[in-house]
Amino acid sequence: MEPIYFTPGPSQLYPTVRGHIEAALDAHIPSISHRSQQFIGIYRQTEEGLRELLGIPDDYQVFFLSSANEAWERIIENSVNKTSFHYVNGDFSRKFFDFAENLGRNAVLAEAGNGEGFSEASRYMHLIPHSAELIALCANETSTGVATEADFVLSHKKAHPQKLISVDLVSAWPYYHLDLSQVDFAYFSVQKGFGMPAGLGVLIVSPQAMDKGSYGTYHSFKSLKSKAVKFQTPETPNVLGIYLLGKVVKDFLDYGIQRIRKETEEKAALLYETLSNHPALTVSVYEPEWRSQTVIVADCVDSAPMLAQLAEQGLIVGAGYGDRKRTQLRIANFPAHSPEAMARLIAALNELH
Ligand SMILES: *Cc1c(COP(=O)(O)O)cnc(C)c1O
């Protein structure tokens, strides 16, 4: 039986991706020039599809990078001279904070414990330094399975119109719905909810953030924009990735984003119900409001034999992140995970003890 990857990234490929890769090879896409009309057409289609799927305002830039890690570095380099503020509630949000420190910035944080999140933004406003140029949030902390509600994110621009707001949507999109006009940076990489091979990141940048500055070499915002307006990139990019992303985005649009959201919530509800009634697994995130719909984390005594038992049935589930490797399971719930696949996983979870 073919394995199904429920790992939170890389993850199961979206079912159409194999056909798109074969079509790309047949059409020699990996060999075409990244300055050709053919590439410009591919770039354009991908960008237009993303704008429609994610509701990207017309005056925002869309840049193709190598990863979300790269987005962290580019955001700090191009928008923070001195001080940044970070909501940290897990390893990914902490890494962004670390990048700011490593780049010599004064990085300040608000911290939540393991499995905890942020709500009621007014409780945190006093922690944000007046001098902060950037406020960094993570819509879905993949390391802990904690989500941040869109209302929490959106309240920051209203309270701090002069500061730039960045949102990590790597494991939240395409499920997560966000009014991008209220944020300045939004980014993801393709190996999670988009069900693609890794190696491509997308960074969305507001006009206010574009005005802030431009530092670095080939991926300074100025350099990126000078090529993006011509539907190109400064370097030789991941042409196959940009091609595949355009195809997958079109597949999502054809399938219907509302339908994707509804199915995501239905699958998540079944998973949480399974964990709540399970003899050997418990929901890790105790506060229902913080529970992620796209990465579901369970606590257990020892993950290793459970992961092995699931793998024997072709169900590849993620271990806990970092030092919780042995005490947690992490289950991705992305568009690539069909309701049928999730039903199979749930049946197998119910056999664990
Ligand atoms: C995976 C992940 C990242 C890092 O993505 P890369 O493509 O490896 O750079 C960043 N943030 C979150 C929330 C993630 O899940």
The ligand as a MOL file (V3000), in Angstrom:
LIG
                    3D

  0  0  0     0  0            999 V3000
M  V30 BEGIN CTAB
M  V30 COUNTS 15 15 0 0 0
M  V30 BEGIN ATOM
M  V30 1 C 8.2580 24.9180 8.3630 0
M  V30 2 C 8.0590 26.2520 8.9490 0
M  V30 3 C 8.9700 27.2880 8.7280 0
M  V30 4 C 10.2330 27.1010 7.9460 0
M  V30 5 O 9.9820 26.8320 6.5840 0
M  V30 6 P 11.2280 26.6040 5.6090 0
M  V30 7 O 10.5920 26.4250 4.2750 0
M  V30 8 O 11.9540 25.3940 6.1000 0
M  V30 9 O 12.0830 27.7980 5.6990 0
M  V30 10 C 8.7010 28.5190 9.2750 0
M  V30 11 N 7.5980 28.7370 10.0160 0
M  V30 12 C 6.6920 27.7660 10.2500 0
M  V30 13 C 5.4930 28.0560 11.0770 0
M  V30 14 C 6.9010 26.4950 9.7290 0
M  V30 15 O 6.0050 25.5270 9.9500 0
M  V30 END ATOM
M  V30 BEGIN BOND
M  V30 1 1 1 2
M  V30 2 1 2 3
M  V30 3 2 2 14
M  V30 4 1 3 4
M  V30 5 2 3 10
M  V30 6 1 4 5
M  V30 7 1 5 6
M  V30 8 2 6 7
M  V30 9 1 6 8
M  V30 10 1 6 9
M  V30 11 1 10 11
M  V30 12 2 11 12
M  V30 13 1 12 13
M  V30 14 1 12 14
M  V30 15 1 14 15
M  V30 END BOND
M  V30 END CTAB
M  END
